Amino acid sequence: QVQLVESGGGLVQSGGSLRLSCAASGFNLDSYAIAWFRQAPGEEREGVACISRSDGTTKYANSVKGRFTISRDNAKNTVVLQMNSLVPEDTAVYFCAADKLTVVFGECVLYNMYDRWGQGTQVTVSS
């Protein structure tokens, strides 16, 4: 069965850290561009970080740049989002998404061009 499963969400105080994981089954993540999106209540889904299929290039939304880091663990077929210096505005459901993005030569994007999605994991940052 082809699926993505996120884990690692939870409740953390402002200034704290969380490490989200996106695990794949049924396919190899190293052949896909991967992105993390988040959606807060009443807000549109926002791309926060991605890693390209082709050369591992990473991109970040301005709101998380310098605080979040996306990386691959190919041995575990997972992609990790390390989130540091969290603030209440980071509170949202976080989703990982995967796509080969062949039309853009495997370069990742922070908008929705992804066809495989996980179910999401809740991140809550208290002030």
C-alpha positions as a printed NumPy array, in Angstrom:
array([[  0.   ,   0.   ,   0.   ],
       [  1.365,   3.385,  -1.033],
       [  1.147,   5.888,   1.77 ],
       [  2.855,   8.681,   3.684],
       [  2.605,   8.844,   7.446],
       [  3.625,  11.86 ,   9.513],
       [  4.647,  11.647,  13.153],
       [  6.304,  13.732,  15.825],
       [  3.732,  16.434,  16.363],
       [  2.643,  17.557,  19.797],
       [  2.417,  20.413,  22.252],
       [  5.508,  22.508,  22.918],
       [  6.207,  25.83 ,  24.577],
       [  7.317,  28.844,  22.618],
       [ 11.037,  28.615,  21.931],
       [ 10.983,  24.837,  21.953],
       [ 11.702,  22.286,  19.244],
       [  9.956,  19.422,  17.527],
       [ 11.114,  16.884,  14.981],
       [  8.541,  15.732,  12.456],
       [  9.02 ,  12.592,  10.388],
       [  7.394,  11.602,   7.122],
       [  7.66 ,   7.885,   6.494],
       [  6.792,   6.298,   3.183],
       [  5.592,   2.807,   2.454],
       [  5.144,   1.259,  -0.946],
       [  7.584,   3.577,  -2.697],
       [ 11.058,   5.094,  -2.258],
       [ 11.145,   8.683,  -1.102],
       [ 14.581,   9.298,  -2.599],
       [ 12.962,   9.274,  -6.045],
       [ 10.522,  12.027,  -5.099],
       [ 10.553,  15.693,  -4.287],
       [  9.141,  16.115,  -0.794],
       [  7.482,  19.083,   0.826],
       [  6.046,  19.965,   4.199],
       [  2.891,  22.05 ,   4.254],
       [  0.922,  23.356,   7.183],
       [ -2.615,  24.549,   7.678],
       [ -3.903,  26.53 ,  10.613],
       [ -7.635,  26.821,  11.346],
       [ -9.291,  29.207,   8.925],
       [ -6.099,  29.572,   6.91 ],
       [ -4.979,  28.291,   3.533],
       [ -2.474,  25.485,   3.32 ],
       [  1.055,  26.902,   3.248],
       [  4.234,  25.292,   1.971],
       [  6.995,  25.644,   4.566],
       [  9.904,  23.502,   3.373],
       [ 10.81 ,  21.197,   0.528],
       [ 13.687,  19.106,  -0.763],
       [ 14.279,  18.381,  -4.415],
       [ 14.465,  14.977,  -6.036],
       [ 17.258,  15.871,  -8.399],
       [ 20.039,  17.381,  -6.309],
       [ 18.698,  17.665,  -2.774],
       [ 18.227,  21.418,  -3.002],
       [ 16.09 ,  22.739,  -0.158],
       [ 13.699,  25.684,  -0.022],
       [ 11.976,  27.366,   2.891],
       [  9.173,  29.801,   3.413],
       [ 10.413,  33.119,   4.755],
       [  8.434,  32.581,   7.939],
       [ 10.5  ,  29.518,   8.895],
       [ 13.863,  30.214,   7.28 ],
       [ 16.683,  29.799,   9.777],
       [ 14.463,  27.864,  12.191],
       [ 13.321,  24.803,  10.234],
       [ 15.499,  22.245,   8.455],
       [ 14.321,  19.571,   6.054],
       [ 16.473,  16.501,   5.388],
       [ 16.298,  12.98 ,   4.048],
       [ 17.081,   9.736,   5.827],
       [ 17.157,   7.361,   2.881],
       [ 18.079,   4.371,   5.027],
       [ 14.77 ,   4.78 ,   6.861],
       [ 12.841,   5.981,   3.792],
       [ 11.82 ,   9.09 ,   5.694],
       [ 12.067,  12.845,   5.45 ],
       [ 12.534,  14.859,   8.619],
       [ 11.5  ,  18.408,   9.451],
       [ 13.489,  19.748,  12.383],
       [ 11.677,  22.731,  13.861],
       [ 13.507,  24.984,  16.306],
       [ 12.646,  28.26 ,  18.028],
       [  8.972,  27.543,  17.631],
       [  6.458,  30.35 ,  18.077],
       [  2.68 ,  30.237,  18.516],
       [  2.242,  31.217,  14.863],
       [  3.711,  27.837,  13.92 ],
       [  0.633,  26.119,  15.357],
       [ -1.013,  24.112,  12.574],
       [ -1.556,  20.672,  11.158],
       [  1.587,  19.699,   9.277],
       [  1.404,  17.531,   6.166],
       [  4.105,  15.949,   4.07 ],
       [  3.651,  15.538,   0.351],
       [  5.549,  13.744,  -2.4  ],
       [  5.737,  13.952,  -6.159],
       [  8.336,  13.226,  -8.801],
       [  7.706,  16.725, -10.237],
       [  9.031,  15.574, -13.579],
       [  7.663,  18.686, -15.299],
       [ 10.076,  20.823, -13.283],
       [ 12.939,  18.323, -13.482],
       [ 12.466,  17.178,  -9.912],
       [ 13.028,  20.592,  -8.348],
       [ 10.808,  20.993,  -5.324],
       [  8.237,  23.766,  -4.983],
       [  6.38 ,  25.28 ,  -2.048],
       [  2.979,  25.222,  -3.698],
       [  0.682,  22.321,  -4.379],
       [  1.992,  20.259,  -7.245],
       [  2.166,  17.1  ,  -5.15 ],
       [ -0.013,  14.06 ,  -5.676],
       [  0.763,  12.013,  -2.568],
       [ -0.157,  13.332,   0.866],
       [ -0.045,  12.152,   4.422],
       [ -2.866,  12.56 ,   6.905],
       [ -1.154,  15.288,   8.919],
       [  0.165,  15.732,  12.433],
       [ -0.864,  18.476,  14.842],
       [  1.726,  20.925,  16.134],
       [  0.657,  23.272,  18.915],
       [  2.975,  25.942,  20.292],
       [  1.895,  27.604,  23.509],
       [  2.972,  31.105,  24.493]])
